[in-house]
Amino acid sequence: MTDYSDIIFLMGAMVLFSFLMMSVNRTILMNDRSSLDHEIEYYALAIAQERVDELRWVTSESELDSELASYPKTIMYSRDSGTADAIPFIVDIEKNTAPFENHNIRSVELLIGVNSEYALDGTTGEPVQLAFTKSFVK
């Protein structure tokens, strides 16, 4: 380094290196966020499927109505049983009359929505939804 041009080149190289490092860090952060969003969506689908499996065993519409009275509720989902960490999911089930019905069978459509504050859009995001049709003999 015999003159000022070497110092200016060194400062320019340091600035370019810092921009490069910021770009790499941003890419890593975006990949981590995307991975987390997909993991949260996977857990939300698992929770919705668990609700479907529970509701399959309901035998009467009155029993279904009493079960649905406890919703919406928050379910703490732990991804590892060895730790106390859990992700809160808000589960809501909406009951509608199914479009197909006859004189022997009454059908209801259940829309199970699962949302988490850790999802991509937070609490304003669209929940993961599963539709399920339950039929009862009249």
C-alpha positions in Angstrom: 0.0 0.0 0.0 2.1 2.8 -1.3 -0.6 5.3 -2.2 -4.2 6.3 -1.6 -5.5 4.2 -4.6 -4.8 1.0 -2.7 -6.8 2.1 0.3 -9.7 3.1 -2.0 -9.6 -0.3 -3.7 -9.5 -2.0 -0.3 -12.5 0.0 0.9 -14.4 -0.8 -2.3 -13.6 -4.5 -1.9 -14.9 -4.4 1.7 -18.1 -2.7 0.6 -18.7 -5.3 -2.1 -18.0 -8.1 0.3 -20.5 -6.7 2.8 -23.2 -6.5 0.1 -22.4 -10.0 -0.9 -22.7 -11.2 2.8 -26.0 -9.3 3.2 -27.4 -11.0 0.1 -26.3 -14.5 1.3 -27.8 -13.8 4.8 -31.1 -12.6 3.2 -31.3 -15.8 1.1 -30.7 -18.0 4.1 -33.3 -16.2 6.1 -35.9 -16.5 3.3 -35.2 -20.2 2.9 -35.6 -20.7 6.7 -38.9 -18.8 6.7 -40.2 -20.8 3.7 -39.2 -24.0 5.5 -41.0 -22.9 8.7 -44.2 -22.0 6.7 -44.3 -25.4 5.1 -43.7 -27.1 8.4 -46.6 -25.1 10.1 -48.9 -25.9 7.2 -48.0 -29.6 7.5 -48.8 -29.5 11.3 -52.1 -27.7 10.5 -53.1 -30.4 8.0 -52.2 -33.1 10.6 -54.4 -31.3 13.2 -57.3 -31.0 10.8 -57.0 -34.7 9.9 -57.1 -35.6 13.6 -60.3 -33.7 14.0 -61.8 -35.6 11.0 -60.7 -38.9 12.5 -62.4 -37.9 15.8 -65.6 -36.8 14.1 -65.9 -40.0 12.1 -66.8 -41.9 15.4 -69.8 -39.5 16.2 -73.0 -41.5 15.8 -75.8 -38.9 16.1 -76.3 -35.3 15.1 -77.0 -34.2 18.7 -73.6 -35.7 19.7 -72.0 -33.9 16.8 -73.6 -30.6 17.9 -72.4 -31.0 21.5 -68.9 -31.8 20.2 -68.9 -28.7 17.9 -70.0 -26.5 20.8 -66.5 -26.6 22.2 -65.0 -25.0 19.1 -63.2 -22.7 18.3 -60.4 -23.8 20.6 -56.6 -23.6 20.8 -54.7 -26.8 20.5 -51.0 -26.9 21.5 -49.2 -29.1 19.0 -45.8 -30.4 20.1 -43.5 -31.6 17.4 -41.2 -33.4 19.8 -42.5 -35.2 22.8 -39.2 -34.8 24.6 -39.5 -31.0 24.9 -42.0 -28.6 26.4 -42.1 -26.5 23.2 -45.5 -26.4 21.5 -47.0 -24.4 18.7 -50.5 -23.0 19.3 -53.1 -23.7 16.6 -56.6 -22.2 16.5 -59.1 -24.8 15.3 -62.6 -23.9 14.2 -65.3 -26.2 12.8 -68.2 -24.8 10.8 -71.3 -26.9 10.2 -73.4 -26.6 7.0 -76.2 -28.6 5.5 -74.8 -30.8 2.7 -76.4 -30.3 -0.7 -77.3 -34.0 -1.1 -80.0 -35.5 1.2 -82.8 -37.9 0.9 -85.6 -39.2 3.2 -83.4 -41.8 4.9 -80.1 -39.9 5.3 -79.3 -36.5 6.6 -75.8 -35.2 5.6 -73.9 -32.3 7.1 -70.8 -30.7 5.7 -68.1 -29.8 8.2 -65.4 -27.2 7.3 -62.4 -27.6 9.6 -60.2 -24.5 9.7 -56.8 -24.5 11.4 -54.8 -21.3 11.8 -51.6 -20.3 13.6 -50.0 -17.0 14.4 -46.7 -18.5 13.1 -48.1 -18.9 9.6 -46.8 -16.7 6.7 -49.4 -14.0 7.2 -49.9 -14.4 10.9 -53.4 -14.1 12.3 -54.6 -12.4 9.2 -53.7 -15.3 7.0 -56.1 -17.8 5.5 -56.5 -21.0 7.6 -55.8 -24.4 6.3 -59.2 -25.9 5.6 -60.5 -29.4 5.2 -64.1 -30.2 4.2 -65.7 -33.3 5.6 -69.2 -34.7 4.9 -70.8 -36.6 7.8 -74.0 -38.6 7.2 -76.6 -39.8 9.7 -79.5 -42.2 9.4 -82.8 -40.5 10.2 
